[in-house]
Amino acid sequence: MYHSKINLMPQDILDKDFKIDTRGYRLKEVDQYLDVIISDYEQFLEIINNLEKEKAELLAEIMNLKQELRNSRMNMEVASNSKANGEVTNVDIMRRLSQLEKMVYGVIANDKNEDN
């Protein structure tokens, strides 16, 4: 993502050759400075990669939490409808069963994924 916005990679800086002039720069100073720049770029790239991984994990967690919220709202709605009517219909039972299956099998699937 960010790699397309970065003009130079560490290897580009390392491979850069400067023209030598009679009044040119001291090669040792230029090389030392470029070493510092390369080190910084490597750190930047590592930070960016870590942040990208963290962002992906957080987005996945947000999606899971949104799904849990939807399930909870639906369970509350089913429960309040059942209490308001004073009766439980087959549809209510099927919804509850469906939600329970999702919760049970979702937990089992998540546990298996965490074990791997």
N, CA, C and O atoms as a MOPAC input file, in Angstrom:
PM7 MOZYME 1SCF
protein

 N      0.82800 1    -1.18900 1     0.00000 1
 C      0.00000 1     0.00000 1     0.00000 1
 C      0.87100 1     1.25200 1     0.00000 1
 O      0.73400 1     2.10800 1    -0.87300 1
 N      1.76300 1     1.35600 1     0.97500 1
 C      2.62700 1     2.52400 1     1.06300 1
 C      3.81000 1     2.42200 1     0.12000 1
 O      4.43000 1     3.42900 1    -0.22200 1
 N      4.12200 1     1.20300 1    -0.30200 1
 C      5.28900 1     1.01200 1    -1.14500 1
 C      5.18300 1     1.78800 1    -2.46300 1
 O      6.20300 1     2.17500 1    -3.03200 1
 N      3.98400 1     2.01300 1    -2.94300 1
 C      3.82900 1     2.76300 1    -4.18600 1
 C      4.08600 1     4.25300 1    -3.98400 1
 O      4.30800 1     4.97800 1    -4.95300 1
 N      4.05700 1     4.71700 1    -2.73000 1
 C      4.28500 1     6.12600 1    -2.43700 1
 C      5.73700 1     6.42600 1    -2.08800 1
 O      6.13800 1     7.58900 1    -2.03300 1
 N      6.52200 1     5.38400 1    -1.85300 1
 C      7.92200 1     5.56200 1    -1.49800 1
 C      8.75000 1     5.52200 1    -2.77000 1
 O      8.66200 1     4.57100 1    -3.54800 1
 N      9.54600 1     6.54700 1    -2.97900 1
 C     10.34600 1     6.64100 1    -4.19700 1
 C     11.59900 1     5.77900 1    -4.15800 1
 O     11.97700 1     5.17900 1    -5.16400 1
 N     12.23500 1     5.71700 1    -3.01200 1
 C     13.49000 1     4.99200 1    -2.90700 1
 C     13.36400 1     3.83700 1    -1.93100 1
 O     12.77300 1     3.96800 1    -0.85900 1
 N     13.91600 1     2.73200 1    -2.31300 1
 C     14.04300 1     1.58900 1    -1.43200 1
 C     15.48400 1     1.57700 1    -0.91900 1
 O     16.36400 1     2.20500 1    -1.50900 1
 N     15.72000 1     0.86100 1     0.18000 1
 C     17.08100 1     0.84000 1     0.72300 1
 C     18.13500 1     0.44100 1    -0.30800 1
 O     19.22300 1     1.01700 1    -0.33200 1
 N     17.82600 1    -0.53100 1    -1.15400 1
 C     18.80300 1    -0.96700 1    -2.15800 1
 C     19.06800 1     0.12900 1    -3.19100 1
 O     20.19100 1     0.25600 1    -3.67900 1
 N     18.04300 1     0.92600 1    -3.53100 1
 C     18.22300 1     2.03900 1    -4.46700 1
 C     19.24100 1     3.03700 1    -3.92300 1
 O     20.09900 1     3.53300 1    -4.65300 1
 N     19.12900 1     3.31700 1    -2.64200 1
 C     20.04900 1     4.26500 1    -2.01600 1
 C     21.45700 1     3.67800 1    -1.97200 1
 O     22.43900 1     4.37400 1    -2.23200 1
 N     21.54300 1     2.39300 1    -1.64000 1
 C     22.83600 1     1.73100 1    -1.56900 1
 C     23.52700 1     1.72600 1    -2.92600 1
 O     24.74300 1     1.90100 1    -2.99900 1
 N     22.77800 1     1.53000 1    -3.98800 1
 C     23.33800 1     1.43200 1    -5.33800 1
 C     23.61900 1     2.78700 1    -5.98800 1
 O     24.23200 1     2.83300 1    -7.05500 1
 N     23.19700 1     3.86600 1    -5.38500 1
 C     23.35600 1     5.19700 1    -5.97400 1
 C     24.84400 1     5.54200 1    -6.09300 1
 O     25.60000 1     5.42600 1    -5.12800 1
 N     25.24100 1     5.95900 1    -7.27000 1
 C     26.62500 1     6.41300 1    -7.50800 1
 C     26.60700 1     7.90700 1    -7.76600 1
 O     25.79300 1     8.40800 1    -8.54300 1
 N     27.51000 1     8.60900 1    -7.11000 1
 C     27.64400 1    10.03800 1    -7.30900 1
 C     28.81000 1    10.29600 1    -8.25700 1
 O     29.82200 1     9.59600 1    -8.21900 1
 N     28.65700 1    11.28600 1    -9.08700 1
 C     29.74000 1    11.65400 1    -9.98900 1
 C     30.82800 1    12.35400 1    -9.18500 1
 O     30.56200 1    13.19700 1    -8.32900 1
 N     32.04700 1    11.97500 1    -9.49100 1
 C     33.17000 1    12.55800 1    -8.77400 1
 C     33.70500 1    13.72100 1    -9.59100 1
 O     33.91600 1    13.62300 1   -10.80000 1
 N     33.91200 1    14.79900 1    -8.90300 1
 C     34.36200 1    16.04300 1    -9.49900 1
 C     35.64000 1    16.45200 1    -8.77600 1
 O     35.94700 1    15.92300 1    -7.70800 1
 N     36.37600 1    17.38100 1    -9.34800 1
 C     37.57900 1    17.85600 1    -8.65700 1
 C     37.21000 1    18.55600 1    -7.35600 1
 O     38.00900 1    18.59000 1    -6.42000 1
 N     36.02600 1    19.10400 1    -7.29400 1
 C     35.54500 1    19.75200 1    -6.08100 1
 C     34.37100 1    18.96700 1    -5.49000 1
 O     33.47100 1    19.55300 1    -4.88900 1
 N     34.38100 1    17.68300 1    -5.65800 1
 C     33.25900 1    16.83800 1    -5.25100 1
 C     33.20000 1    16.60200 1    -3.74900 1
 O     34.02700 1    17.09400 1    -2.98100 1
 N     32.20700 1    15.84600 1    -3.36800 1
 C     32.01100 1    15.49300 1    -1.97400 1
 C     33.02200 1    14.43500 1    -1.55500 1
 O     33.58900 1    13.73100 1    -2.39000 1
 N     33.23200 1    14.34000 1    -0.27200 1
 C     34.08100 1    13.27300 1     0.24800 1
 C     33.27000 1    11.98800 1     0.22200 1
 O     32.19500 1    11.90300 1     0.81600 1
 N     33.78900 1    11.00600 1    -0.46400 1
 C     33.06300 1     9.75500 1    -0.65400 1
 C     32.74700 1     9.06600 1     0.67000 1
 O     31.67500 1     8.48000 1     0.82200 1
 N     33.65800 1     9.12900 1     1.61100 1
 C     33.44000 1     8.46200 1     2.89700 1
 C     32.26200 1     9.09400 1     3.63100 1
 O     31.45100 1     8.38500 1     4.22600 1
 N     32.16100 1    10.42100 1     3.59400 1
 C     31.04200 1    11.11500 1     4.24600 1
 C     29.71600 1    10.75800 1     3.58400 1
 O     28.72000 1    10.50500 1     4.26200 1
 N     29.71200 1    10.74100 1     2.26400 1
 C     28.49100 1    10.41200 1     1.52900 1
 C     28.06100 1     8.98300 1     1.86200 1
 O     26.88400 1     8.72800 1     2.11400 1
 N     29.01400 1     8.05700 1     1.86100 1
 C     28.69200 1     6.66700 1     2.17600 1
 C     28.14500 1     6.52100 1     3.59600 1
 O     27.17400 1     5.79500 1     3.80800 1
 N     28.74300 1     7.18900 1     4.55500 1
 C     28.25600 1     7.11600 1     5.92900 1
 C     26.84300 1     7.67900 1     6.04600 1
 O     25.99600 1     7.10800 1     6.73300 1
 N     26.59700 1     8.78900 1     5.38100 1
 C     25.27700 1     9.40100 1     5.41700 1
 C     24.24000 1     8.49400 1     4.75600 1
 O     23.12700 1     8.34400 1     5.25900 1
 N     24.61200 1     7.89600 1     3.63400 1
 C     23.69400 1     6.98600 1     2.95400 1
 C     23.41300 1     5.74900 1     3.80300 1
 O     22.30700 1     5.21300 1     3.75100 1
 N     24.38200 1     5.28800 1     4.57800 1
 C     24.16100 1     4.16600 1     5.48600 1
 C     23.09600 1     4.50800 1     6.52200 1
 O     22.25800 1     3.67300 1     6.86200 1
 N     23.13500 1     5.73300 1     7.01600 1
 C     22.12300 1     6.18500 1     7.97900 1
 C     20.74600 1     6.21700 1     7.31600 1
 O     19.75800 1     5.78600 1     7.91100 1
 N     20.68000 1     6.72200 1     6.09500 1
 C     19.41200 1     6.80100 1     5.36300 1
 C     18.86000 1     5.39900 1     5.10800 1
 O     17.66400 1     5.16200 1     5.27600 1
 N     19.71600 1     4.48300 1     4.70800 1
 C     19.28800 1     3.11100 1     4.45200 1
 C     18.72000 1     2.48600 1     5.71700 1
 O     17.67800 1     1.83200 1     5.68100 1
 N     19.39600 1     2.68700 1     6.81500 1
 C     18.92200 1     2.15100 1     8.08800 1
 C     17.54200 1     2.70600 1     8.44000 1
 O     16.66500 1     1.97000 1     8.89100 1
 N     17.36300 1     4.00200 1     8.23200 1
 C     16.06200 1     4.62300 1     8.49800 1
 C     14.97600 1     4.03800 1     7.59700 1
 O     13.87700 1     3.74000 1     8.06500 1
 N     15.27000 1     3.87700 1     6.33900 1
 C     14.29300 1     3.31400 1     5.40900 1
 C     13.90100 1     1.89800 1     5.80500 1
 O     12.72800 1     1.53200 1     5.73100 1
 N     14.87700 1     1.10200 1     6.22500 1
 C     14.56700 1    -0.25200 1     6.65400 1
 C     13.64000 1    -0.22500 1     7.86600 1
 O     12.71300 1    -1.02900 1     7.95700 1
 N     13.88500 1     0.68900 1     8.78900 1
 C     13.01800 1     0.82900 1     9.95700 1
 C     11.61000 1     1.26800 1     9.54200 1
 O     10.61500 1     0.74500 1    10.04500 1
 N     11.53700 1     2.22600 1     8.62700 1
 C     10.22700 1     2.69500 1     8.14900 1
 C      9.43600 1     1.55000 1     7.53100 1
 O      8.25100 1     1.38100 1     7.81700 1
 N     10.09000 1     0.77100 1     6.69300 1
 C      9.40200 1    -0.33800 1     6.03500 1
 C      8.93700 1    -1.38000 1     7.04600 1
 O      7.84500 1    -1.93200 1     6.90800 1
 N      9.75400 1    -1.65500 1     8.06000 1
 C      9.36100 1    -2.60200 1     9.10000 1
 C      8.15500 1    -2.07800 1     9.88200 1
 O      7.22700 1    -2.82900 1    10.17900 1
 N      8.17800 1    -0.79400 1    10.20900 1
 C      7.05200 1    -0.18000 1    10.93300 1
 C      5.78100 1    -0.24900 1    10.09000 1
 O      4.71300 1    -0.59600 1    10.59500 1
 N      5.89700 1     0.07500 1     8.83400 1
 C      4.73500 1     0.05000 1     7.93500 1
 C      4.16000 1    -1.35900 1     7.84800 1
 O      2.94400 1    -1.53500 1     7.92300 1
 N      5.01500 1    -2.35500 1     7.69000 1
 C      4.54000 1    -3.74500 1     7.59800 1
 C      3.84100 1    -4.16800 1     8.88200 1
 O      2.79800 1    -4.82000 1     8.83500 1
 N      4.40300 1    -3.80400 1    10.02300 1
 C      3.77800 1    -4.14600 1    11.30700 1
 C      2.42200 1    -3.46400 1    11.45900 1
 O      1.46700 1    -4.07400 1    11.94100 1
 N      2.33900 1    -2.21300 1    11.05200 1
 C      1.07100 1    -1.48800 1    11.14800 1
 C      0.02100 1    -2.06000 1    10.20500 1
 O     -1.16000 1    -2.10400 1    10.55000 1
 N      0.43000 1    -2.49200 1     9.03500 1
 C     -0.50100 1    -3.11600 1     8.09200 1
 C     -1.06600 1    -4.40900 1     8.68200 1
 O     -2.26300 1    -4.67300 1     8.56800 1
 N     -0.20700 1    -5.21500 1     9.31100 1
 C     -0.66900 1    -6.45500 1     9.93900 1
 C     -1.63600 1    -6.14800 1    11.07800 1
 O     -2.67400 1    -6.79600 1    11.21200 1
 N     -1.29100 1    -5.16100 1    11.89200 1
 C     -2.15300 1    -4.78800 1    13.01400 1
 C     -3.49800 1    -4.27600 1    12.51600 1
 O     -4.54000 1    -4.58100 1    13.09800 1
 N     -3.47300 1    -3.50000 1    11.44300 1
 C     -4.71600 1    -2.98100 1    10.86800 1
 C     -5.61500 1    -4.11200 1    10.39000 1
 O     -6.82300 1    -4.08800 1    10.62400 1
 N     -5.03500 1    -5.09400 1     9.72700 1
 C     -5.82000 1    -6.23600 1     9.24100 1
 C     -6.43700 1    -7.00900 1    10.40800 1
 O     -7.59300 1    -7.42500 1    10.33700 1
 N     -5.66500 1    -7.20000 1    11.47900 1
 C     -6.19000 1    -7.89900 1    12.65200 1
 C     -7.33000 1    -7.11500 1    13.29100 1
 O     -8.33800 1    -7.69600 1    13.69300 1
 N     -7.17200 1    -5.80300 1    13.38500 1
 C     -8.21200 1    -4.96800 1    13.99000 1
 C     -9.48000 1    -4.94900 1    13.14400 1
 O    -10.58600 1    -4.96100 1    13.68300 1
 N     -9.32800 1    -4.91800 1    11.83300 1
 C    -10.50400 1    -4.95700 1    10.95300 1
 C    -11.25400 1    -6.27900 1    11.10500 1
 O    -12.48500 1    -6.30200 1    11.11100 1
 N    -10.51800 1    -7.36400 1    11.22500 1
 C    -11.16400 1    -8.66700 1    11.43000 1
 C    -11.90100 1    -8.68600 1    12.77100 1
 O    -13.00800 1    -9.21700 1    12.86800 1
 N    -11.29200 1    -8.11000 1    13.79300 1
 C    -11.94300 1    -8.05900 1    15.10600 1
 C    -13.20000 1    -7.19600 1    15.06200 1
 O    -14.20700 1    -7.53000 1    15.68700 1
 N    -13.14500 1    -6.10300 1    14.33400 1
 C    -14.32000 1    -5.23600 1    14.19600 1
 C    -15.45800 1    -5.99400 1    13.52300 1
 O    -16.60900 1    -5.89300 1    13.94500 1
 N    -15.13800 1    -6.75300 1    12.47900 1
 C    -16.17600 1    -7.52100 1    11.78700 1
 C    -16.79900 1    -8.54800 1    12.72400 1
 O    -18.01500 1    -8.73500 1    12.71700 1
 N    -15.98500 1    -9.21000 1    13.52100 1
 C    -16.50900 1   -10.19400 1    14.47900 1
 C    -17.40400 1    -9.52600 1    15.51400 1
 O    -18.46400 1   -10.05100 1    15.85600 1
 N    -16.97900 1    -8.37500 1    16.01000 1
 C    -17.77400 1    -7.66300 1    17.01400 1
 C    -19.10000 1    -7.16400 1    16.43200 1
 O    -20.12700 1    -7.18800 1    17.11100 1
 N    -19.07600 1    -6.72100 1    15.19600 1
 C    -20.31600 1    -6.29400 1    14.54100 1
 C    -21.28200 1    -7.46700 1    14.40300 1
 O    -22.48500 1    -7.31900 1    14.61400 1
 N    -20.74700 1    -8.63000 1    14.04700 1
 C    -21.59600 1    -9.81500 1    13.91300 1
 C    -22.17700 1   -10.20200 1    15.26600 1
 O    -23.35300 1   -10.55500 1    15.35500 1
 N    -21.37200 1   -10.14100 1    16.31300 1
 C    -21.87100 1   -10.43800 1    17.65700 1
 C    -22.97000 1    -9.45800 1    18.06000 1
 O    -23.96400 1    -9.85400 1    18.66900 1
 N    -22.79400 1    -8.19300 1    17.72500 1
 C    -23.79800 1    -7.18100 1    18.03800 1
 C    -25.10700 1    -7.47500 1    17.31100 1
 O    -26.18100 1    -7.38100 1    17.90400 1
 N    -25.02000 1    -7.82900 1    16.03300 1
 C    -26.21900 1    -8.18100 1    15.27100 1
 C    -26.92700 1    -9.37800 1    15.90200 1
 O    -28.15000 1    -9.38500 1    16.04400 1
 N    -26.14900 1   -10.38400 1    16.27700 1
 C    -26.72600 1   -11.58000 1    16.89700 1
 C    -27.39700 1   -11.23500 1    18.22100 1
 O    -28.48900 1   -11.72200 1    18.51400 1
 N    -26.75300 1   -10.40600 1    19.01000 1
 C    -27.32600 1   -10.01100 1    20.30100 1
 C    -28.61500 1    -9.23000 1    20.11100 1
 O    -29.59000 1    -9.44900 1    20.82900 1
 N    -28.62300 1    -8.32900 1    19.15600 1
 C    -29.84800 1    -7.55900 1    18.89000 1
 C    -30.98300 1    -8.47700 1    18.46300 1
 O    -32.12700 1    -8.31000 1    18.88700 1
 N    -30.65100 1    -9.44900 1    17.61800 1
 C    -31.68200 1   -10.36600 1    17.15400 1
 C    -32.18900 1   -11.22200 1    18.31500 1
 O    -33.38900 1   -11.48000 1    18.41200 1
 N    -31.30000 1   -11.65900 1    19.18500 1
 C    -31.70700 1   -12.44000 1    20.34900 1
 C    -32.59600 1   -11.62000 1    21.27300 1
 O    -33.58300 1   -12.12700 1    21.80500 1
 N    -32.24300 1   -10.34800 1    21.46400 1
 C    -33.06500 1    -9.46900 1    22.29900 1
 C    -34.44200 1    -9.27400 1    21.69000 1
 O    -35.45300 1    -9.28200 1    22.39200 1
 N    -34.46800 1    -9.10000 1    20.38400 1
 C    -35.73700 1    -8.90800 1    19.68000 1
 C    -36.61700 1   -10.14900 1    19.81000 1
 O    -37.81400 1   -10.04300 1    20.07600 1
 N    -36.02800 1   -11.30500 1    19.62600 1
 C    -36.77700 1   -12.55700 1    19.74900 1
 C    -37.28800 1   -12.71900 1    21.17400 1
 O    -38.44200 1   -13.08900 1    21.38500 1
 N    -36.43300 1   -12.44300 1    22.14700 1
 C    -36.83100 1   -12.59300 1    23.54600 1
 C    -37.93100 1   -11.61100 1    23.91900 1
 O    -38.88500 1   -11.97500 1    24.60600 1
 N    -37.80200 1   -10.36600 1    23.46800 1
 C    -38.82600 1    -9.37800 1    23.80800 1
 C    -40.14400 1    -9.69200 1    23.11800 1
 O    -41.20500 1    -9.47800 1    23.70500 1
 N    -40.10500 1   -10.19100 1    21.89400 1
 C    -41.33200 1   -10.58400 1    21.19100 1
 C    -42.00500 1   -11.75200 1    21.90900 1
 O    -43.22800 1   -11.78900 1    22.03800 1
 N    -41.21500 1   -12.68300 1    22.36400 1
 C    -41.76100 1   -13.84400 1    23.06600 1
 C    -42.42000 1   -13.41900 1    24.36700 1
 O    -43.50600 1   -13.89500 1    24.69600 1
 N    -41.78200 1   -12.53800 1    25.10200 1
 C    -42.33200 1   -12.08500 1    26.37400 1
 C    -43.56300 1   -11.22000 1    26.16000 1
 O    -44.52600 1   -11.30700 1    26.92300 1
 N    -43.53800 1   -10.38500 1    25.12600 1
 C    -44.67300 1    -9.49500 1    24.85900 1
 C    -45.91400 1   -10.30300 1    24.46500 1
 O    -47.02400 1    -9.98500 1    24.89300 1
 N    -45.73400 1   -11.30800 1    23.67900 1
 C    -46.86000 1   -12.12300 1    23.21500 1
 C    -47.26000 1   -13.17100 1    24.24600 1
 O    -48.38200 1   -13.67700 1    24.21800 1
 N    -46.36800 1   -13.48900 1    25.13300 1
 C    -46.66300 1   -14.50100 1    26.12800 1
 C    -46.64300 1   -15.90300 1    25.56400 1
 O    -46.99700 1   -16.85500 1    26.26000 1
 N    -46.24200 1   -16.04700 1    24.32900 1
 C    -46.20100 1   -17.36200 1    23.71300 1
 C    -44.94500 1   -17.47900 1    22.85700 1
 O    -44.39700 1   -16.47600 1    22.39900 1
 N    -44.51500 1   -18.66500 1    22.65700 1
 C    -43.34600 1   -18.93100 1    21.83100 1
 C    -43.82300 1   -19.66200 1    20.58500 1
 O    -44.49900 1   -20.68700 1    20.66600 1
 N    -43.46100 1   -19.11900 1    19.43800 1
 C    -43.87200 1   -19.74200 1    18.17900 1
 C    -42.73500 1   -20.60000 1    17.63800 1
 O    -41.60200 1   -20.53800 1    18.11600 1
 N    -43.06000 1   -21.39000 1    16.64400 1
 C    -42.03900 1   -22.22400 1    16.00300 1
 C    -40.94800 1   -21.36000 1    15.37400 1
 O    -39.77600 1   -21.73600 1    15.37100 1
 N    -41.33400 1   -20.21400 1    14.84900 1
 C    -40.36200 1   -19.30300 1    14.23900 1
 C    -39.37400 1   -18.81800 1    15.29200 1
 O    -38.17100 1   -18.75700 1    15.03600 1
 N    -39.87900 1   -18.47200 1    16.48100 1
 C    -39.00600 1   -18.03700 1    17.57000 1
 C    -38.03100 1   -19.14300 1    17.96500 1
 O    -36.84600 1   -18.89400 1    18.19100 1
 N    -38.54000 1   -20.34400 1    18.04300 1
 C    -37.68800 1   -21.48400 1    18.41300 1
 C    -36.62000 1   -21.71600 1    17.35000 1
 O    -35.46400 1   -21.98000 1    17.68100 1
 N    -36.99600 1   -21.62200 1    16.08500 1
 C    -36.03500 1   -21.81300 1    14.99400 1
 C    -34.96500 1   -20.72700 1    15.00300 1
 O    -33.79100 1   -21.01600 1    14.76800 1
 N    -35.35300 1   -19.48300 1    15.27000 1
 C    -34.37500 1   -18.38900 1    15.35200 1
 C    -33.39400 1   -18.62700 1    16.49200 1
 O    -32.18300 1   -18.47600 1    16.32700 1
 N    -33.92900 1   -18.99800 1    17.64400 1
 C    -33.05900 1   -19.26200 1    18.79200 1
 C    -32.09900 1   -20.41100 1    18.49000 1
 O    -30.90800 1   -20.33100 1    18.79200 1
 N    -32.61500 1   -21.45500 1    17.90300 1
 C    -31.79200 1   -22.59800 1    17.56500 1
 C    -30.70000 1   -22.20900 1    16.56800 1
 O    -29.54700 1   -22.62000 1    16.69900 1
 N    -31.07700 1   -21.42600 1    15.58900 1
 C    -30.11400 1   -20.96200 1    14.59900 1
 C    -29.01000 1   -20.14100 1    15.25100 1
 O    -27.83000 1   -20.32200 1    14.95200 1
 N    -29.40300 1   -19.24300 1    16.14100 1
 C    -28.41500 1   -18.41200 1    16.83200 1
 C    -27.50200 1   -19.25600 1    17.71500 1
 O    -26.29200 1   -19.03500 1    17.76100 1
 N    -28.08700 1   -20.21600 1    18.41000 1
 C    -27.28100 1   -21.09800 1    19.25400 1
 C    -26.28300 1   -21.89800 1    18.42100 1
 O    -25.12800 1   -22.05500 1    18.81800 1
 N    -26.72300 1   -22.40400 1    17.26600 1
 C    -25.81600 1   -23.14600 1    16.39000 1
 C    -24.67600 1   -22.25900 1    15.91700 1
 O    -23.52000 1   -22.68100 1    15.89100 1
 N    -25.00200 1   -21.03500 1    15.54500 1
 C    -23.95900 1   -20.10400 1    15.09800 1
 C    -22.96600 1   -19.83700 1    16.21700 1
 O    -21.75600 1   -19.80500 1    15.99300 1
 N    -23.49000 1   -19.64500 1    17.43000 1
 C    -22.61600 1   -19.35700 1    18.56200 1
 C    -21.74500 1   -20.56500 1    18.90100 1
 O    -20.54600 1   -20.41700 1    19.13500 1
 N    -22.33500 1   -21.74600 1    18.92900 1
 C    -21.58200 1   -22.94200 1    19.28500 1
 C    -20.55900 1   -23.27800 1    18.21000 1
 O    -19.38000 1   -23.46600 1    18.50700 1
 N    -21.00900 1   -23.35400 1    16.96000 1
 C    -20.08900 1   -23.72400 1    15.89700 1
 C    -19.10100 1   -22.60700 1    15.60600 1
 O    -17.97800 1   -22.89200 1    15.19100 1
 N    -19.47000 1   -21.35400 1    15.80500 1
 C    -18.54300 1   -20.23600 1    15.63900 1
 C    -17.44100 1   -20.28800 1    16.66100 1
 O    -16.27800 1   -20.04300 1    16.34200 1
 N    -17.80100 1   -20.61000 1    17.90800 1
 C    -16.80600 1   -20.71700 1    18.97400 1
 C    -15.87500 1   -21.87600 1    18.70300 1
 O    -14.66400 1   -21.75100 1    18.88500 1
 N    -16.41400 1   -22.99900 1    18.27300 1
 C    -15.58400 1   -24.16600 1    17.97500 1
 C    -14.64400 1   -23.84800 1    16.81900 1
 O    -13.45900 1   -24.17500 1    16.88000 1
 N    -15.15900 1   -23.21000 1    15.76000 1
 C    -14.32500 1   -22.85600 1    14.61400 1
 C    -13.24800 1   -21.86800 1    15.03000 1
 O    -12.09900 1   -22.00400 1    14.61000 1
 N    -13.59400 1   -20.86900 1    15.85200 1
 C    -12.60500 1   -19.89600 1    16.30000 1
 C    -11.54400 1   -20.56000 1    17.16300 1
 O    -10.36200 1   -20.23800 1    17.04300 1
 N    -11.95200 1   -21.49100 1    18.03700 1
 C    -10.99500 1   -22.19500 1    18.87000 1
 C    -10.01700 1   -23.01100 1    18.01800 1
 O     -8.81700 1   -23.04100 1    18.29300 1
 N    -10.54400 1   -23.66900 1    16.98300 1
 C     -9.66700 1   -24.45500 1    16.10000 1
 C     -8.70100 1   -23.54600 1    15.37300 1
 O     -7.53200 1   -23.89800 1    15.21100 1
 N     -9.15900 1   -22.37500 1    14.92600 1
 C     -8.27500 1   -21.44600 1    14.23000 1
 C     -7.19600 1   -20.91700 1    15.16000 1
 O     -6.05500 1   -20.73000 1    14.73800 1
 N     -7.53700 1   -20.67500 1    16.41400 1
 C     -6.55700 1   -20.17500 1    17.37100 1
 C     -5.53600 1   -21.24800 1    17.71000 1
 O     -4.37300 1   -20.93700 1    17.96400 1
 N     -5.95700 1   -22.50900 1    17.71600 1
 C     -5.02700 1   -23.59600 1    18.01000 1
 C     -3.99700 1   -23.75400 1    16.91300 1
 O     -2.86500 1   -24.15700 1    17.18000 1
 N     -4.37700 1   -23.43800 1    15.66500 1
 C     -3.44500 1   -23.58500 1    14.53600 1
 C     -2.55300 1   -22.43700 1    14.53500 1
 O     -1.67800 1   -22.33500 1    13.67500 1

